[in-house]
Amino acid sequence: MSGAGVEEAMTGFQGQLQDFGAFYESTYPAAYRVAYGVVGERSLAEDVTQDAYVTAYRKRDSYRADGPAEAWLYRIVVNTAISMLRQRRVRQIEPLDPEAGPRPSIPDGAPAAVDHVALIDGLRRLDPVSRSAVVLRYYLDLDYQTIGSILGKSPGNVGVILSRSLDRLRQVVAPEHPGRGLSAVWSRGVSRHG
């Protein structure tokens, strides 16, 4: 990119962040979906998203024009989510066993709800970085390069993380929904919720 192109991109980004209210309104739904995908709980996702915006607002002048403003924000959301998950894990006295106890029953007429529950359950079984990669790729349809810049990984490493994560999700989600496959569960579970 030429010097004028970089300057123009930086001016556009700074313009977005100067009107932080408009930036917040336009990016909040996607930022919340990322947070929810990583933490798996609505109230915690709201806390993560709000904390991420506070951080973004405070650091808006330190941004380097090395990518879109949204990717910069998603990096903050992912880091905040992972940090909150670590804090919660430290606070837990006894880890919860996802296999213990009965599973909630869901009426037969609610396949999208079943898919959503299965998907979120599967995502919770992934480590936070893997969960983040899956959410960024399949919730937001970001490319490997952008995901890598958000997670601090190379695009090749992102591919490996996604491949392993999807294999793990197939092991967890697909057996609960025989004959439907992960792609059917994913498309129904993601497209209708979040």
N, C-alpha and C positions, 0 to 999 in steps of 0.2 A: 504494500500500500504506500502511495506517495506521501510525502510530508503533509500536503494539503488534505489528503484523504484521512490521515490519522487525526489531524487537527479537527476536521469536520466530524469524525466519529466521536471524538472527545467532547466537542461542543454539543453534539446531539445527546450524549450521555449526561453531561452536566446539566443540560436543559431538562432532561427527565428528572434528575434528582433535585433540581432547584424547585420544581413543583412536586415536592415529595408526596403531597396529598393525592395528586393524580397518579403518580407512580404506584403508590400504595393501593389505590382502588383498582388499577388495571392489572396488578400482579398478585393481589391477595388470593384469589381463587386457586391459582396454580401453586402458590407458595404453601397454602393450607393443605392442598392435596399431597404435596411432597412431605410435609410434616406428618400428616396423617398416615401416609404410606410407611414412613419410617417408624413412628411410635405406635401406631395401631389403636390409639384411643382419642376420641374426639376432644375431650377437655384438655388433655396433655398436648394435642396437636394445636389447639388454640393458643395455649401458653407458649409453645415453641414458636409459633408464627409471630405472635406479638413480640416476644423477646428478640427474634431475628430482625424485625422491623426497627426496634429500638437500636439494636446494634448497627444496622444498615444506616439509619439516620445519623447516628453519632460518627460513623466512619465514612460518610458519603464524600467528604473532601479528600480522603486518602485513596480513593479508587484510581487504579491505573487503567488506561484504556486498552486492556488486553482481551476484551470480549464484551458481549452484550450485558447490559445492566441486569437483565433477568438472570443470567448465569451467575453473575456476582452475588445476587440476592439468594439464589438457590444454594450456593456454597455456604452462605451464612446460615440458611435454614437447616441444611444437612448437619453442619457442625454443631448448631444449637441442639438439634434433635439428638444427636449422638451423645453430646455432653449431658443432656437431661436423662437419657437412658442410663448412662453410667452412674449418675448421681442416685437414681432410683435403685439401681442394682446394689449399690453400696448400702443404702438404707434398708433393704429387705433383710429380714432376719433369717427367714427360711425361703429358699427358692420355690416357686410354684411349679408343680409338675403338670404340664398340659394334658397328660394322659390320665391323671387322677380324676375321679369323680365322673358323674354322668354328663354327657353333652346335652346342650339344650335341644329340645325338639322343635322343628320348624314345620309348619303345615305344608302338605304336599303341593298346594297351589302357589308356593312361593319359591320357584327355582332360582330367581335372581338373588333373593335373600340368602338362600343356601350357598350359592356360588360366592357371594360376597363374604359370608362368614368363613367359608373354606379358604378363600384367598387370603383374608386377613390373618387367619390362623396359620396358614403356610408362611406368610411373610414374617410373622412373629418368630418363627423358628430359624430364620436366617440371622446372621450377625448384622449389626447396624450398617456396615459399609456395603455388604451385599444387598441388603434391603434398599438402601439408598440408590444403588446402581439400578436395580429393577424398577424402582419407582420413577427415577429420572428417565429411563429408557421407555418404559411402557405406559406411564401416566402422562408424561410430557413429550414423548417422542423425540427426545434429544439424541443427537449423534454421539458416537463414542468419543470424539475429540472434545466436545463440550462436557460430557460426563466426566472424562478424565481430568479436565481443568477444574471442575467442581470438587472432585474427590481427591485430587492430587495424585492421580494415577496416569499411566500411559494409556493410549487408546487400546493397545494390545492387551494390557492388563485388564481393562474394562471388559473386553471380549471374554477373557477367561473367567472373570468374576460373574458375568452374566450367564455364561454357559453352565458353570457350576451351580449357580443360584437357580436357574430354570430346571436343571436336573433334580435338585433338592425339592423344588416346588412340585415337580411331577411325582416324586416319590410320596410326598405328603398329601397333595390335593387330589391327583387323579385317582388313586385307589378309593377315595371316598365317593367318587362320582364315576363309576365304571362306564365305559363306552362314550364318555363325553369329552375326555381329554382336557389337558391344561388350557389349550387355546380357547375352548368354549367357556370354561370356567372363568378364564382371564377376561375375555371380552364382555361377558355378562356381569361379572363381579366388579369390574372397574368402570364400565361405561355408565352404570346406573347409580353409582355411589361415589362418596368422596367429597 
